[in-house]
Amino acid sequence: MDLQQGCDDVREVLARAEELAEMEEEESAKVREVLKIIRRVYDELGCNMLINTADSFQCDQNGNPIITDSNMMYFLGIVEQRARD
């Protein structure tokens, strides 16, 4: 491999890395929107009355649990339970 080929390969890798970073940002934005929707439904249904989440989850300054991509399924379960009641 000559120097020119090496430079071309590096440019390709950098371009692909940039493309992947943009894709990650787009997907992260989608996840943030889903988390906002879960929070809104959770609040509107009064799900905080079902369970004391303060003992199990990090809370914001208002004492509301912080819903993240790693715990959103738990909160969706609470929303589902509340919707059935």
C-alpha positions in Angstrom: 0.0 0.0 0.0 1.4 3.4 -0.9 1.0 6.6 0.9 -1.8 7.9 -1.3 -3.9 4.7 -0.7 -3.3 5.0 3.0 -4.6 8.6 3.0 -7.6 7.6 1.0 -8.4 4.8 3.5 -8.1 7.3 6.4 -10.5 9.7 4.6 -13.0 6.9 4.1 -12.8 5.9 7.7 -13.2 9.5 8.9 -16.2 10.0 6.6 -17.8 6.8 7.8 -17.2 7.8 11.4 -18.8 11.2 10.8 -21.8 9.5 9.2 -22.2 7.2 12.2 -22.0 10.0 14.6 -24.8 11.8 12.8 -26.9 8.7 12.8 -26.3 8.3 16.5 -27.4 11.8 17.2 -30.6 11.3 15.2 -31.4 8.1 17.0 -30.6 9.8 20.4 -33.0 12.6 19.5 -35.7 10.0 18.9 -35.1 8.3 22.2 -35.2 11.7 24.0 -38.6 12.3 22.4 -39.9 8.9 23.5 -38.7 9.6 27.0 -40.6 12.9 27.0 -43.8 11.2 25.9 -43.4 8.5 28.6 -42.9 11.3 31.2 -46.0 13.2 30.0 -48.2 10.1 30.1 -46.7 9.1 33.4 -47.6 12.5 34.9 -51.0 12.8 33.3 -52.1 9.4 34.6 -50.9 10.2 38.1 -48.6 7.2 38.1 -46.5 8.7 40.9 -49.4 7.7 43.2 -48.9 4.0 42.3 -45.4 3.4 43.5 -42.7 5.2 45.5 -40.0 5.5 42.9 -37.9 7.9 44.9 -36.3 4.9 46.8 -35.4 3.1 43.6 -34.5 5.8 41.0 -32.6 9.0 40.8 -35.0 12.0 41.1 -34.9 15.5 39.8 -35.1 18.6 42.0 -38.9 18.2 42.3 -38.7 14.7 43.5 -39.8 13.2 40.2 -38.0 10.1 39.0 -35.7 10.6 36.1 -36.8 8.4 33.2 -33.8 7.2 31.0 -33.3 4.8 28.2 -32.2 2.1 30.7 -35.3 2.3 32.9 -38.0 3.4 30.5 -39.5 -0.1 30.2 -40.1 -0.1 34.0 -42.0 3.2 33.7 -44.0 2.0 30.7 -45.1 -1.0 32.9 -46.3 1.5 35.5 -48.2 3.5 32.8 -49.7 0.2 31.6 -50.8 -0.8 35.1 -52.3 2.7 35.7 -54.1 2.6 32.3 -55.7 -0.7 33.3 -56.9 0.5 36.7 
